[in-house]
Amino acid sequence: MIEIGSRARTLPAPPSVVWDSLVEPRRPGARPWLHLLSDEVDPRVLAAEKPSQAAWSSLWPSRPNDQIHFALTASRAGGTLLRFTLLTPDEAPDQSKTGHLRRRLNQLLFADLRFSYGQ
């Protein structure tokens, strides 16, 4: 697998809550946060080990073999350090596409998901 991108940021919720959000992003009663673009599809959960790891299938039909892996660790302030790693078994996309994929994951996780926790 080739690493296309990786980033870690803290979220205010504890790891078990973030893990639940990742594994069931459209869970009834949860605040909506997974706002996909017209060229994106809901991910399938490929693997999950509560509360420290999860993996998604690709959000992009044009890149069906890509995977998004998540590592969750408790932060000092009671929140979560969330790291995503975008991987592919295929050729890496060009710089423009790579930038788009990274920006989308940053938006979804470190803006939309964060805001769903009230921050």
Secondary structure by P-SEA (a helix, b strand, c coil): ccccbbbbbbbcccaaaaaaaaacccccccccccccccccccccccccccccbbbbcccccccccbbbbbbbbbccccccbbbbbbbbccccccaaaaaaaaaaaaaacccaaaaaacc
